[in-house]
């Protein structure tokens, strides 16, 4: 049995996180540390390979110093 496809919206949120990190010239490891996440978990989120819970989204937006709605732009 194959795993279910990750929804396109998850991929878009991951792209948004990656873009914000790039725009702010941040390091992924710094954002992971500030979000209290494993760096590999953050990378999976950024690649749209894993669905994030609301708690993770809040921690990531806080670490990026953006409103959580910024993570949902282009949806």
C-alpha positions in Angstrom: 0.0 0.0 0.0 1.3 3.4 -1.0 1.4 6.4 1.3 -1.1 9.1 0.5 0.0 12.0 -1.5 0.8 15.1 0.5 -1.7 17.8 -0.4 -0.5 20.6 -2.6 -1.2 23.2 0.1 1.4 21.5 2.3 4.0 22.0 -0.5 3.0 25.7 -0.9 3.4 26.3 2.8 6.9 24.6 2.7 7.8 26.8 -0.3 6.7 29.9 1.6 8.8 29.0 4.6 11.8 28.4 2.4 11.2 31.8 0.6 10.9 33.7 3.9 14.1 32.1 5.2 15.9 33.2 2.0 14.3 36.7 2.0 15.5 37.3 5.6 18.9 35.7 4.9 18.5 33.2 7.7 20.1 29.9 8.2 17.8 26.8 8.2 19.6 25.5 11.3 19.0 28.8 13.1 15.2 28.7 12.3 15.1 25.0 13.4 16.7 25.8 16.7 14.5 28.8 17.3 11.4 26.7 16.4 12.6 23.9 18.7 12.6 21.5 15.7 15.0 19.0 14.4 16.7 20.4 11.3 15.7 17.4 9.3 12.1 17.8 10.3 12.2 21.5 9.2 13.7 20.4 5.9 10.9 17.9 5.3 8.3 20.6 6.0 10.1 23.0 3.6 10.1 20.3 0.9 6.4 19.6 1.4 7.1 16.0 2.4 5.5 16.1 5.8 2.3 17.7 7.1 2.8 20.2 10.0 0.6 20.6 13.0 -0.6 24.0 14.0 1.8 24.1 16.9 4.7 23.7 14.5 3.4 26.4 12.2 3.1 28.8 15.2 6.7 28.0 16.3 8.1 28.4 12.8 6.3 31.7 12.2 7.5 33.0 15.6 11.1 32.0 14.7 10.8 33.7 11.4 9.3 36.8 13.1 6.3 36.8 10.7 2.5 36.6 11.1 1.4 33.0 10.7 -0.7 34.2 7.7 2.5 34.8 5.8 3.1 31.0 5.8 -0.2 30.6 3.9 0.4 33.2 1.1 -0.3 31.9 -2.4 -2.9 29.5 -1.2 
